[in-house]
């Protein structure tokens, strides 16, 4: 049913996306699908890397480590943006088409009143693509 799963990744906050990475591994094995890890970064130095090229190297290393967990083929793509936070939703929608993803698995938060003012990324992405979107909420401790 699914051939390519896209996973938005922020290497500075792996602990936040860990629950969705478990779902990705499970779904990739189930559908025998490739996983494409996508990150959005600025052209300026950040906490993870000084350049987009360095971020790409780190994302590729991350993808290869994850491949050892789930055993499925992987790819990694870094997209640069002048304002990654403001552009994130639009960049992710474009990336879905560019990488040919038919499923996107991404973390989300429980609904809050602020969602009226600041909608969730997953909700906006889901309304602007034909790909299936699987939102993973954090588990209860």
N, C-alpha and C positions, 0 to 999 in steps of 0.2 A: 504494500500500500504506500509506503514512504521509501524513497530512494536516497534522499539527501536531507540531513537534519542540520539546521543552522543553530548555533548557540552563541548568543552575545556573551562576551567575557570581559571582565575588568580584572586584570591581573593584580591590581592593588587591593582587591576585595574578594579574594577567592573564597574565604569563609562564608560570605553572603550567598554565593552561588553554588556552594557544595551540594545542597539538596537537589538542585536542578541538574547538576552533573551526574548524580546517581540515576535520575530519571532518564537522562540522555543515554547513559551506558546501557540501561535496560532496554530502551526503545530501539537503539541502534542494533543491539544483538537480536532482538525480536524480529525486526524488519530487514536485517542484514543490510543496513544503510550506512552510507558514508556520513561522517560528521565534519562539519565545517565550523571551526571556532572563529568568531569575528570579534574584533575589538576596534573601538573608535578612540583615537588619541589626537592630541594637538601637535602642531609642528614644533612647539616649544618644549624644553625639558620638563619632565614630570617625575613623580615619585618612583615610577617603574623603569623608565628609560629616558635617556637624554635626547634621542632622535626616534622618528618613526621606524627607521631601519632597525635600530636596536630593539624596539618594541616588537617588530616582526620576528626577529630572531628568538626573543623570549617567548612569544606566542607559539611559534613553531615548536620550540622545546617543550612547552606546556602540552601542546597537542600530541606530540610523540609520547610523552609520559602517560597521558590519558589513554592513548591507543593501547598501551600495555595493560590497562585496566579492563577495557571492553573488547579489545581484539578486532575492532573495525577500522577500515581505512579512514584517515583524517586529512584535513587540509586546514590551513590557517590564513586568515586575511586581516590585515590591519588597514583601516581607513582613516585618513587624516581629515581633520576638520578644524577651522579656526576657533570654533566654540563647540566642543564635543557635547557638553551638557545641553545646550540649546538645540543643537542639530541632531541629537541622538535618534529620535523617532524617525525623522525623514531619512537619515543615513541608513538606519536598519531596514526600512522599507525598500530602499534602492538596493541594498546588499542582498536581500532575499532574491530579487530577480537576477542580479549579477552572478551570484553563486549557484543559482538554479535550485534553491531549497524548496521542498514541498512541505516541510514541517519546521517550525521554529519552537524551540523549548527555551523558556527564559524564566528567571525568578520574578516574583511579584510580592507585594505586601497585602495584608488584609485590607479590605475596603475601609476608608476613613472619610470623614466629612470634607477634608481638604481635597479629595479627588474631584470635587466639583470645580475647584479653582485650578488644581494641578493634577490632570488626569494621569493614570498609570501609563507607563511606556507600552506595556503589553496590550492594553485596551486600544491605544491609538494605532499601534502597528497592526492589530487584528482588523481594524476598520479600513485599512489602506492596502491590503494585499489579498491575494487569493490563496496564499499558503495557509495551512492549518497552524494555529498558534496554541501551544500547550503552556499554560502559566503554572508555575510551581510555587505554592505558598510555603513559607518557612514552617517547619514542624514545631510542635510544642515540646518544650524541655521538661 
